[in-house]
Amino acid sequence: MPGLTTMLALPWASSPPVPPPVKKKLCFSTSSSSKRTASATIPLVNKKHSASSAHLLLSRGRALMAATVTAPAFSDDDQRKELLLRHLGEDGGWVEEQMLSLLTPVDEAWQPADLLPTFAAATAEEHRTQVAELQARAAGVPDELLVCLVGNMITEEGLPAYMTMGNRAGGGAGIVDATGCDDHGWARWLRGWTAEENRHGDVLNRYLYLCGRVDMRQVETTVHHLLRRGMSMLEPSCPYHGFIYGAFQERATFVSHAHTGKRAALHGDACLAKLCGVIAADEKRHEVAYTRVVARSLEGDPDGVVRALAAVMRAKVTMPGERMTDGRDDNLFDHFSAVAQRAGVYTAADYGDMVEHFVRRWKVAELEGLSGEGRRAQDYVCGLPRKIRRMEELAHDRAAQKEAQSVNISWVFDRPVRLH
């Protein structure tokens, strides 16, 4: 991820193994006495927002960090939710069949060494020739696309923070990898997902190093800062929040990497196009997995899930790399996102399409038997794509009236890159 989920390790949870479910009730309580306020900001994709756009996914990180949202509390009144999530994570074979089957066996998976020059299968002269060919192709890639690529790579390199968030999201219902090597389905999914995602940052990092077009020390410094700063995310008062965010984040990173690859091909860099393509294919499989778990949760608890979906949407789905800085530019994520918007790598229109896609895929408009709050959440979510598109039209009109603006980006040796 750049990636955008997410959408989507490391301190593994140190709590003792989860005991068998007890007979207690857990629910989304909406009374004022049981609500709690959670941070409204979410990391992805990732993962890219336009400084001139009013769209939701890419709204300014600083404003989002200052915002709050009242999320439904995961309280002790809904036994159905706990039993459903325990079934998904531990008791049934659903994760095995519907999610783990989407992971590629290690022996069949691509690795960075398959896609880039390597010393292992070549003489020193052949290696130098391969690197020279890679650099010749990369010479035609414009700075704005390099900025998008670096931003996506840095977002992917924030994986330790994302794994931590994924592992804490299901703690209330026992779907965590408590020991770091738990054998239930959800724990194996988290580790398998992490292993696949780990290759993304590796392969892009190596490409950027070999191409010679970027200041790798500044890039590496930004990664270091991001890992120290962590990520901002809506506090998951319910595991549904993490599932929903994962689906959005994985789709956002799929779109971003796919667009980057297409533009790389147009500029004559077939190697970069292939790298982005294989990453996008991974993200698409991961999107399918999180989409399935949200759909399954909707079958068991439509009212709770649609309210969780509305809470995540109101909190603004932001990219996981929105806290990035190179130590010099406090607005680096804003600038990166504005470049991505202008370059067409990830735009507000893409976000509107994404919200519409999930509303249709999860059949949100068709949900029945909802509570009053559930119906209000349903109306809000179903009306969101139209609102996003209208906001983007207004933002586009305002941007068209502004004078061209550029900013010096340290990743490309402080060369000026146009924002709008």
N, C-alpha and C positions, 0 to 999 in steps of 0.2 A: 501495500500500500501505500500509490502515493497516498490514496489512495487514501483519496479521498479515502469504517468502518470501521474503517473502519475501521470503517468502517475502520477499514479492524491490527513478555514472559518475566518474568523472572523471579522476583522473590516468589517462590511457590508458597501456597498457603501452608502455615505451620500448625493449624489446628488439628486436634486428634480426629481419627476416623469418625464419620458421621454415624450416629446411632440409628437404629431402625425408626421409621416414622412413628410418632406418638399420636394419640387421638386428640388433636387440637385443631382449631380452625384458624385459617389464614385468609385474609381478604384484602382487597383494596378498600380501605375505609375512607369515606369522603367527609366525615364529620370534622368540624374545626378542631376538636380535641385530638384527633389522630393524624392530622396532616403534618407533614414536615417539609421544610423548604430545602431544596437541593440546588447545587450549582447548575446553572442552565447551559453551560458550555460543554460541547462534546468535541473530541479531537478533530482523519483520514485523510482526507483525501483527499496523507494524504492528502485524508487525506482533502482548494484553490479558489479564491474568491476575488471578484473585481472590486477595486477600491471605489469605482464609480457606479456599482450596481447595487440595487436594493434587494437582490434575491436572498433567499434564506440560507442555502448551504454555504455560500461564500461571503456571508456578512462579516463585518470586521471583527477580528478576534478580540480586540480590547473591549469593545462594546459588549460582546457576548460574555466575556469573563465577568463583567460587572453585573450582568443580568441574572435574575433568579427566576425560578418557576416553582410553583407548588405542585409537587408530584404526588400521586396517590400513594399513601403509605402501605407498606406490606405488613399488615397487622395480623392479629391472631384470630381472624373470623372466617377464613375460607379454606376449608380442608380440601376442597376440590382442586385448588391451585397447587397445593403442596403435593397431592397424590399424582396429579398430571405431570409435574416437573420431575418428581422422583421416578415416575415411569419412563420419562424421556431419558433421564440420566443414568439410572441404575437398574431398574427392575425389568424393563422390557427390552426387546431387540430392535426397537424403532431406530435408535441412533445408529446401530450397526447396519441396518438395512438402508436407511434413507440418507445418512450423512457419511459414515465411514466408507461406504461404497464409492463415494465421490473422490476420495483421496487416491492418488496414483501410487502403486507399489514402488518402493524405493528403487528397485532394480530397473524399473521401467521409466522412472522420472528423468527429465532433463536436468543437467547440472551445468553450472557456469562454464566449466572446462569444455563442455561440448560445443559451446557457441562462440568462444573467443580463442585467440592465439594461445597456445600452450607449449611449454618446453617438452612435455612428456612424449609427444609423437612427432617431433621434428628436430632437425639439426638446428644449431644456432643460426645459421644463415637462413634456413627456411622460416625460423621464428621471426627474424628481423624483416624478412619479406612480408610475412603475414601482418606484422604490426604496421609496416609502411603502407600496406594496402588499406588497412583499417583507418589510418590517419588521413590518407588521401580522400577516402569517402567522407570522413567526418569533417573535412575542411569546408564542405559545402553546406553544412548545417548552420543556420543563422543563430545569432546569440539568443534571440527570444526563445527558440526551441530548446537551446541548451539550458536556459534558465528553468524552463518547465521540466526538463529531464532531471536536472539537479534537485529541484524542489520535490519531485516525485521520489527520487532516490533517497533523499534525506528523510522523507516521510516513511518510506519502507524501512529505513534503518532504525526507526523508533520502535521496532517490534517488541523489545523487552517491556516497554510500558503498556503496549496493547495486550500482550499476553497476561500481564498482571490484572488489567481491567477485566479481561474475559474470564479469568479464574475467580474473580471476586463477585461477578454478576449473579451467579447462582448460589451463593453461599446460604441464603435464607432457606433454600429448598434442598440443600445437600448435593447439588450438581457442581462440585468443585473437585479439583485434583488435590486432595488434602495432603497426601504424602509426596507428591511429585512423580509417583509411578503407580497411581491407582489404576485398577483394571476395568472400571466400568466405562460404558460407552462414551459419556461426555468427556471424561478425563482423556481418553484416547483420542477423541476428536480434537481437543485443545492442543495436545502435543503434536498430532499429525498436521493440523492446520499451521501451527507455528513452524514446523519443519519445512513445509512447502513455501510459506511466506519468507522464510529466512534466505532462500535463494534469490529473491527479487532484489534486495538491497545489494547482495554480493555481486550479482552479474552486472548491475548498472554501475556499481562502484568501480569494478574492474574496467568496464568500457570507458568510463570517464577518465580513469587514470591513463589508459593506453592511448586514448585519442589525443591527449595533449592540448585540448582546447579550453580547459578550465583550471582555475587555481585550486588544486586539491587541498592545500592546507586550509584555505578558507572554507571549503566544503566540509572537510573533516572537523574543523572547529565548530561549524554549525551543527553537525551530528552530535558532537560532544555536549554542546549547550542543550540541544533538544532532549537528550537522554537525562541530563541533570534536571531539567525543568519539568519533564514529564508531560502529561496530557490533561486537558480539562474535559470533563464529561459529566453529563447529568448523573447525579448520584443514583445508582440503580436500586431504588427502593423495591424493585421487583425484577426478577430475571427477564421478564418480557422486554424490558428496555434494552438489555444487551442484545437479545435476539434481533430486535427491530433495527437497532443501530448497525449491527453486523450486516444485515441484508442491504441497507442503504450504502454503507461504506464500501462493501465489496463491489456493488454495482458502479459506484462512483469511480473506484480505482480501475475497474474494467474499462469504463468509458474513457478515462483519462489516458491510460496506457495505449488503448487502441487508437485514439486520435493522434497521440504522439508518434506511434509507429507509422501511421498513414502519412503524416507530414514528413517524417524522416525519409520515407521511400520517395516522396515527391522531390526531395532535395538530393537524391542519389545515394543515400546511405542504406544499402540493403541489410547490412549487419545490424544496425540499430533498429531497423524496422522489424527484423526477426526477433530480436531481444524483447522488444515491446509486445510483439504478438504472442510469444509464449507466456509472458507474464499476464497479459490480458486473458489468455485462456485459463490460467490458474484462477484468476479473480472471478471469472465467470462461473467456474465450478463451485467456488466458495460461496458466491451469491446464491446459487441454487440451494446449497445446504441450509443457509440461514433463512432463505425464503420458505423452505419446507418446514422448518421448525416453527416459524411464525404461523404458517397455515395450519399445522397440527395443533398448535396452542389455541388458535381461533376455534377449532372444532370442539375443544373441551371447555373453553372459557371465553366465548366471544365478547362478553361485556368487559371483562378485565383487560383483554388484549386491545380492544378498540380504544379504551381509555388510555392505556399505556402508549398506543400509537399516537394519539392526540397529544399526550404529554411530551413525547419525544419531538414531535413536529413543532410544538410551541416553544420548546427549549432551543430550537434551531440546531439542525444537524450540521456541525462544523467538522472541519478536517482534523485528523489526529495530529498533524504537524503544525497546528496553528500557534504553538508557543515557540516556534523556531526563531533563532536569532544568530547572527554571526559574531555577536559581541560588539558590533558597531551600529547596525541598523535595527532600531527597535521596531520598525514597521516592515521588517523583511517579509513576513508572511503576507501582509497586505500587498506589497509590491510584487511578490511572486504570483499571487492570485490574480492581480490585475493583468500581469503579462499573460497568464494562462487564459484569462477571459478574452483578451485581445487576439491572442494567437489561435483561438478556437480549440484549445486543448481541453478545457473544461469551462463551461459557461453556465449562466443562470438558466438559459433555455434547457440545457442538459438536466439541470436539477428539476425543473418543472416536468420534463418528460419522465424523469425517474419517479417522482411522486405519483404521477398519473399511472405509471406502469404498476406500481405496487398496490395502489387502490384497486386497479382492475384485477391484478393477479390474486389478491387476497379477497376479492369480491366484497369489499367493505360496504358498498351501497346495498348489497343484498342481505346483510346481517339482520336477523330478526330476534325478537324476544329480549331486546336490550332495556336496561333501566333508563330513567330519564337522563342521567348523566351520560350513559352510553350512547343514547340517541344524539345528544348534543355533540359528543365527540365524533360520532359518525358524520354528522352534517359538516362539522369543521374540517375533517380530513377530506371528505369528498369535494368540498368547495375550494380546497387549497390549490390545486393545479391552476385553476382559472385566476386566482389571486396572484400567484407567482408570475404568471405570464403577463398580467397587467402591470405588475410592479417592474418587471424587466423592460417592458415597452417604455414606461416612463423613464427608467434609468438610462435606457439607450438613447432616448431623445435628449436627455440632459447631457449625456456624454458627448453627443454629436455637436453640441454647442460650445464645448470646451476647447481651448487651445491644446495642441499636442503637448504632452508632458513626458519627460524621460527621467530616469533615475540611474545612478551608477550602482551596479551590482558587483559585489566583491567576488562572487563565484566566477565571473568572467573577466577577472583582472580589472575590475572597476570601470569597465567599458559602459557607456550609457545604453540603456535598454528602454524602449518606448513603453509607456504604461497605457496611454490612450491617445 
